[in-house]
Amino acid sequence: MVNFTLKKLPEQLHQMLKKQAEKNRRSLNSEILACLEQTVQQKGLGSDIERILKNSGAIRQSLSIRLTDKILKKFKSEGRQ
C-alpha cells in the first residue's frame, strides 16, 4: 500500500470532505479514498464511450446507404404523418 501526502488542500474543501465523511460514517482518509476511487472509475467510462463511437463509425462505413440530411429529413417527416 502506498502512502500519499496531500498538500495545500483548501480549507473549504477540507470542511466539505469532513462533513461528507461524517455523513458516510467514514474517516476523512477513507472518504478521500472513496472519492478518488469513484472519480477514477467514472473516468474509465470515457474509454468505453470512445470504443462505442469507434465501433459505430466502422458500422456506418460498412452500410451501403449513406445517411444525408435530405434522407434524415425525409424519415422524420414520414414518421410525423
C-alpha positions in Angstrom: 0.0 0.0 0.0 1.2 3.5 -0.9 1.3 6.4 1.5 0.4 9.8 0.0 0.6 13.3 1.4 -1.9 15.9 0.2 -0.6 19.4 0.4 -2.3 22.8 0.1 -5.9 21.4 0.5 -8.2 24.4 0.5 -10.0 24.8 3.9 -13.4 24.9 2.2 -12.7 21.6 0.5 -11.4 20.1 3.7 -14.6 21.1 5.6 -16.7 19.6 2.8 -14.8 16.3 2.9 -15.1 16.2 6.7 -18.9 16.7 6.6 -19.2 14.1 3.8 -17.0 11.6 5.8 -19.2 12.1 8.9 -22.4 11.6 6.8 -21.0 8.4 5.3 -19.6 7.3 8.7 -16.0 7.1 7.4 -12.7 8.6 8.4 -11.5 11.5 6.4 -8.8 9.3 4.8 -11.4 6.7 3.8 -13.7 9.4 2.4 -10.9 10.8 0.3 -10.0 7.3 -1.0 -13.7 6.6 -1.8 -13.9 9.9 -3.8 -10.7 9.2 -5.7 -11.8 5.6 -6.5 -15.2 6.8 -7.7 -13.7 9.5 -9.9 -11.1 7.2 -11.4 -13.8 4.5 -12.1 -16.0 7.1 -13.8 -13.1 8.3 -16.0 -12.8 4.7 -17.1 -16.2 5.1 -18.8 -14.7 7.5 -21.2 -12.7 4.7 -22.8 -15.9 2.7 -23.2 -17.6 5.6 -24.9 -14.7 6.1 -27.2 -14.8 2.4 -28.1 -18.5 2.6 -28.9 -18.1 5.6 -31.1 -15.2 4.0 -32.9 -17.3 0.8 -33.5 -20.3 2.8 -34.6 -18.1 4.6 -37.1 -17.0 1.3 -38.5 -20.6 0.1 -38.8 -21.6 3.3 -40.6 -18.9 2.9 -43.1 -19.9 -0.7 -43.8 -23.5 0.3 -44.7 -24.5 0.5 -48.3 -26.6 3.6 -47.7 -25.2 7.0 -46.8 -27.4 9.0 -44.4 -27.6 12.6 -45.6 -29.6 15.5 -44.2 -32.1 15.0 -47.0 -32.7 11.4 -46.2 -32.9 12.1 -42.4 -35.5 14.9 -43.1 -37.5 12.5 -45.2 -37.5 9.9 -42.4 -38.5 12.5 -39.9 -41.4 13.8 -42.0 -42.7 10.3 -42.8 -42.7 9.5 -39.1 -44.9 12.5 -38.3 -47.7 11.8 -40.7 
